[in-house]
Amino acid sequence: MQKVFFLISSMLLFGQVFAQNEASIRTENFNQITDTIQFKDGVIHLQRMIVSNQNEETTRFINKLIKAGEELQYHNGLGELYLIEGRLFKKNKQHLKAIRSYENAEKSYKEINNLKGLAIVFNHRSVLESQRGNAQKSVDYLLEAKMYNEKLGDSAGLVIIYNNLASHYAGLDNLKESERYFDKAITIRKKIGLLRNIGMVMNNLAFIYLQNGKPDKAKSLLPEALEINKKDSINASIAHSYSIMAEVALYEKDYVIAKKYYDTALEISSATDFDMLTADTKQQLGYLAILSKNYTKAEKLLETARKEFTDLGATKLLLKNYQFSSKLDSARVNLAGALAWQKEYQKLSDKMMTELSTKKMERAESRYQAELEQLRIIDAQEKREQVTNEELFRYRILTFIALGLLLIFVTFTIMIVRTRKERKRLIRKLNESNEVKNKLFSIISHDLKNEIHGLEGSLNLMSENEISTEEFQEIIPLLANRTHQTSILLNNLLNWSKSQMKELNAKPITFDITEVISNKFAFFKPKAIQKNIRLINKLGTTKIFADRDMVSIVAQNLIANAIKFCNPGDSIALISREKEDHYEICFEDTGVGIDPSNLKKLFAEDTFTTNGTNNETGTGLGLRICKELIELNRGNIKVESILGKGSTFYVLLPKAA
């Protein structure tokens, strides 16, 4: 379960204690810096300039201090100065320059083996990478900072590092490491007497215990955490303790105790600004109300929580709300409502996954651009250090490379143009030789192209390491479904080619057409959701004697046609009626209908087509193919339509013996 989780993100922030000077110090007083004392005074003055936002003057003064520090070989002062510069760049979102400054600070501190300074540098680099979205790199820098703090024996510093590591590992779903570092942080806090806010850390550890399937450990830790939080009078932490205690009780299926703790958590959190915990507690109480069959109360709590999650942008908790709402409607035997919530869940989940993939791609692009920019900065610095003759030589090389690339570009452009002309000629010749074949092939190839692109996109994400193996495993069923649909399309293309050569023969078998329709509804579900069209399967057991593949092609064409001519809010329903020796399968829609003057053109030899409600195009061959396939199976097809109200296609097929 997604829960509100307190992450202690305190980082090691070290400042200077500045002596107050009644007289105003001007930068002109530092034109000649001859010793380290004057250098330190310059750093103090720099801090005052930063506070007063003297941006341009600050940059010039930093460069002056760096030059002086290098001349004095004052590595400790340079390390501190580069840290200040890095923080300034980070504040101004100039991340690449901040990285460069932190690298210089690291180099300066390593010259004199200043372990404290190195710990500070890597801690700042961790914060920067976290802001840039590089979670794993942020953890790596924290581990470096941990190493230096351990060498120093700095317990207070280690407490903060362990807290941050635990929080980062929790964000990376590495719950085992998160548990280990939270436990270390608590142990050291107790050892050195740093007890303020320790209850919050204990809450976090208890939550991780529960996530790791260790409810007994969580249960034994929470009373102590609650007592400390009450002593510290931190209402948010107190409410969080009760919330986790309720979660443990829920895990143990002690619903009475769970409700008691959730009620207490809600009462406390409602009096604070901790809106996320308040909304989550309401949702959990709604779930308990479902279990106790108090459906009215459950609906009210879930609805309130849903509105609050929407305002807070809590997508994962909102997804859980949709699941609970579906369970509520299922419990009330409102299957339509339950299905509607499941659709909302899938829609939001798909949107979240799309946004997640987009963000991953954006972060990857950002990292690539950052590395590229870093290489340009290094290259520019090297160029400035070289003599004029070397620069001229490089420019000549770059010129030759540019000319070579231009020549290659022109050559490829000519080849592409020629290839396109040849392709157009061949396409034109092919169109002239068999126009009807191309029209039908465009229908099938359009669907086939969508399936292959879907497969290709998913596989590309895996090959480029944009998704993890676990995420890939989650989409394997989707890939399998896409592969199945692609196979169907290829079979359709083969059957059509046989029909053109008069080799297509029906191979009837006994089967239930309901299974075919269910598969087709599943296939068209994303398109129907996209256009806000309801698919309704009212078929009972309908066993017919016909060629299953041909019937599948007919169903696919008729459902696709119905979706094409429906508006948002319309519905498509399938109904079967038993006749003497046939079944009549009705494809009913509430779409735009067909003009009476066009009804006779639908199954004619000459192709006839109109655009759909979203300007979808077609070739006009689909219904002709349907008629041919149905007649091959000793059946019949007809249509009735009222313009503006919808259409019904009637398919008559032989009953199974």
Secondary structure, 3 states (H helix, E strand, C coil): CCCCCCCCCCCCCCCCCCCCCCCCCCHHHHCCCCCHHHHHHHHHHHHHHHHCCCHHHHHHHHHHHHHHHHHHCCHHHHHHHHHHHHHHHHHCCCHHHHHHHHHHHHHHHHHCCCHHHHHHHHHHHHHHHHHCCCHHHHHHHHHHHHHHHHHHCCHHHHHHHHHHHHHHHHHCCCHHHHHHHHHHHHHHHHHHCCCCCHHHHHHHHHHHHHHCCCHHHHHHHHHHHHHHHHHHCCHHHHHHHHHHHHHHHHHCCCHHHHHHHHHHHHHHHCCCCCHHHHHHHHHHHHHHHHHCCCHHHHHHHHHHHHHHHHHHCCHHHHHHHHHHHHHHHHHCCCHHHHHHHHHHHHHHHHHHHHHHHHHHHHHHHHHHHHHHHHHHHHHHHHHHHCCHHHHHHHHHHHHHHHHHHHHHHHHHHHHHHHHHHHHHHHHHHHHHHCHHHHHHHHHHHHHHHHHHHHHHHHHHHHHCCCCCHHHHHHHHHHHHHHHHHHHHHHHHHHHHHHHHCCCCCCCCEEEEHHHHHHHHHHHHHHHHHHCCCEEEECCCCCEEEECHHHHHHHHHHHHHHHHHCCCCCCEEEEEEEECCCEEEEEEEECCCCCCHHHHHHCCCCCCCCCCCCCCCCCCCCHHHHHHHHHHHCCCEEEEEEECCCEEEEEEEEEECC
